């Protein structure tokens, strides 16, 4: 059983421990707990914004995480029926010293609360190990220095696009907007439409793919359709145009799992062109990159509550294939 509250710039959660077969250190338990919830989501959840193993250990040491109303050590062994109470401020130092840098991307819209951009393909969104200076965030803080505010986690990023996926991305410019947008993703208020070009011809003009997706048991960095475990994953698709040996398709994810669209199209045996992970070795896939683009997005403005809708043009790499009529 759990309780979550987000108000007055604090995050509160109560977790009652159940079904533990063996005792586990508190810091390990919480790291695994939050990882299990956030690791299969394309949306960046509130918990993912706030919790990493280092942060969890820091919160325990500072007395912001209690067990049965008592401060404990990181090494405390969690037992069944323990009640873990968390109350932490929604303000953290950013994890990387990020240097502003000229990075090419298109700003579609901005005001004092949000930014909407068109991310090019082959661009990592946020700095991580191996990518420190060549990311979208480096370019964002060059244009919008307020994104370096410590009250923003991950510099305002609230959802993901893979490195090789292009398209629309929302960035929050203050903590209120970030918290609001995270909740809109969680409540599925945000709507997205992607375009893709897939290998072969889809048999139906439109349909819905409803499966469970989770980590591949043999390759942990990949996701797979699973029979019993994993999380419910729903994608609607509509054929836009048949090519000689491929399909131009619109994809509307109802849920937001990591790699959901790529996994679902591979599951139909029509993987997305350029997908080096899920293409099953189909030849000729990598010439123009991944044929997946977040073309439309809608959400409610986090301050005015006005409905915001954005669309972009079809990327040039798509036009090359569509004009040719084949891959």
N, C-alpha and C positions, 0 to 999 in steps of 0.2 A: 504494500500500500504506500502511496506517495502523495505529497501535496506540494504544489509549486505556486509561488506568488512572485510577481514582479511589480513593485510599487515603491515610491519614494527612493528610487535609485538603489534599491536593495533586491537581491535575489534570495528567496527563502524556499527551502525544500525540506520535507520530512520523509525519511525512508525507513520503513520497518523491514528488517532483514527476515527473509523466509527461505526455507528449502536449502539451507546451507549444509552440505554433507561433511565439510571439514572447516576448521577455523582458518581464516585468512587475515593477514595484516590489513588494517583499516585503509592505508594508502593504496594498497594493491586492490582491495575490494572496490573502492570508489573509482579508481582508474579504469578497471574492467567494466564497472557499472555504466559509466558515462560513455566509454568507448563502444560498448554494445549498442547504445541508443543512437549514437551520432555517426558511427562509422559507415552506415549504408545510406546516408542522405546527401542529396545534391544541395539541399538548402543548408545553410550554416545555422544550426540551432543555438538557442540561448546557452545551453550547456556546453556546446563546443566552443562558443566564444569565451566562456569563463573558465573551463576546466582543462588542465593538462596535468600530468603526473607531478611536475614541479610545483604548479600552483596549488594542487591538492595538499601536498606536503607542507607548503607554506601556510595554507589556511589552517591546517591541523595545529601547527606550531603556534599560530597566533590566537588559537582558541575560537576560531570562527566555525569550526566543525566540532560538535559535541556528540557524545554517545551516552544515551540515558541521562541527559542533562548535565553531564560531567565532561570537562576537558580531558582528553587522553593523548597518548603518544601515537606517532605514526605506526608503531609496531603493535598497537593494541589488536588483539585477535577478535575479529567480529564473530558473534554467535547468533543463532536464531533468536528472534524476538527482540534483538537490540533495536533501539530507535535512534537513528542518526539524524541530527538536526543541523542544517546548514543555513547560515545567514552571512552573506558577503556583500560588500558594496559593488555596484556596477561600474567600477573604475580600476583600471590596471595600467601599468607601464607596458608599452608595446615591446614585443619580444626581440625585435631586431632593430639595430641602428640603421635605418633605411635612408639612403642618400637620394635626394631628388635627381632625376635624370630625364633627358628628353627621350620619350618613348612615343612612337606613333600610335594614335588611336583617335577615333572621332567622338567628340562630345555632342550628344544628341540634345540634351536638355540639362539645365541646372538652375537651382535657386538656393536660398540660404539653408535649405533642409536636405535636399537630395541632389544627386547627379545621376544621369542616365547616359551610358556610353555604348559605343559599338566596338567590342573587342575584336581585334584581328585574330586570325588563326595563328598558331605557332607562337603564342605568347602566354607565359605563366602569369596567373593573376596575383598571387601573393608570395613574398619571399619565403623560401624554405631552404633546407640544406641542399646545396648545389645550385641554388638560384637566389642570389643576394642583390644584384644590381640591375638585372635586366627584366624586371617584372612590370606588370601594369601598375602596381602600387607605387613603384619608383616614379613612373610618369604622372600618376595622379597627384602626388604630393608636390611635384614641380609646378603644377598648374593650380592646385588647391592646397596651400600650406596648412589650412585649418584641419586637414585630415590627420595631422600629426598630434592633435589634441589627445592627451592621455586618457580622457574619458571615453574615447572611441577605442573599441577592441578591433584588432585586425584592420585598422584604418578605415572603418566604415563598411567593409565588405560584408554583405549579408547573404550572398548565395554564390554558387560556384559555376564556372564553365571550365571544362577541361582545357588544357594547353592548346590542343588542336581544334577545339570547337570555337567558332566565331559567333558574334552576335551581341544581343542586348544584355546589359548588366546594370543593376541598380547599386548605387553607393550612398550610404547615409552620411550626412555632414555633422550630425550631433547625436548624443546618446539617446535622446528621446526618439528621434527618427529611427535609429538603429533598433531599439527595443520594439518599436511599433512594427517595423517591417519584418523583424524576426517572427513576431506573433502572427502577422499576416501570412507568412509562408507556412507556419505551423497550422493555421486554420484554413489553409488552401484558398485564401482570398486572392492571392497572386495567381494569374493565369498566364501560361506560356504556350507559344506555338513555334515549333521548329520546322525547318525544311531539311530534307535529306535526299541523297541519291543512293539507292540500294542496288546490290547485285541481283540480276535476274528480274523477272516480272512477277509482281505480287499477284496472287490468284484472285483476290477479291478487291473491288474498288474501294471498299472501306471496311473497317472492323475495329474490334477492341481486343487487346492482349491483356489478359488478367492472370498473373502468375505470382509466385513468391520468389524474391531475389535475395540472395545473401552471398557471403564470401565463398568463393570456390574452395572446397575442402582440400584440394591438392595444390592450388596456387593461390595463396592468401591475398595477392595483389589484384586478383581478378574477381569479378562477380559472376554468378551463375544462377540460372533458374533452378530452384530446389523444390522438392515435392512437399516436404513438411516444415522444414525450418525456413529461415529468412523472413522477409516482410512482404506484405501484400503490395503488388506493383501493377499499376494499371496505365496502359497507353492506348489512346485512340489514334487511328491512322486513316488517311484519306489519300488515294492516288490522285496526283495532279496531272501526270503525263506518263505514258509508257514510252520508253526509248527502245531501241532495237534489242538491247541486252541488259537493260537496267530499268529502274522505276524512280521517277521523281515523286516524292511523297511528302505530305504534311503530317507531322507527329505532334500530338497534344498530350503531354503527360498529366495524368490526374494525380499521381503520386510523384515523389521526387527522390528516387533511389540513385545511389552512385552508379553511373554508367547505364542507367535504366534503358534509355533508347537504344544504345548500342547492343546491350544484352538482348532486348526484346526482338530487334530485327534479326540478330543472329539466330535467335530461337526459332524464328519463322523460316530460317535457312535463306534469308535475304540480307546478309550483313551490309552495313553501311560502307560505301566505297572509302578506301583510305584508312580503314580501321585496322591498325597493326596488331591489336590485341584480340579482337573477336572475329576477324575475317576468315579464319580457318584456312589461311594460306592461299586464298584466291589470287590469281595473278593480275598484274596491272593495277593494283589497288592504290599505290602510293605516289603516283606521278603528281597529283595536284593537291595532296593532303586529304584530311578527313572531310567528307562531304556531309557536314552537319553544321547547321547554323540556327541560333536562337533568333528568329525573325520578328516575332511579336511578343509583347508583354503588356499586361495590364495589372493595376493595383490601385489602392486608395492612397492618396497623398497622406503621409503620416501626421501632418498638422492641419491642413484644410479639410481633409477627408474627401476631397474631390477625386473622382475617378480619373486615373491617368492611363492613357493608352499610347503605345509607341510601336511603330513598324519601321523596318529598314528595307532597302533594296536587296535584290538577290545578289550575292557576292559574285565577283568576276569568275572565280574558279568554277562556280555552278554554270554560269553562262557559257563557258567554253564547252562543257559537255552537252548542255541543252541545245546549243546551236548546231553542234555536230550530230546530235541525235543518237549517239552511242558512246560507249566507253572504250 
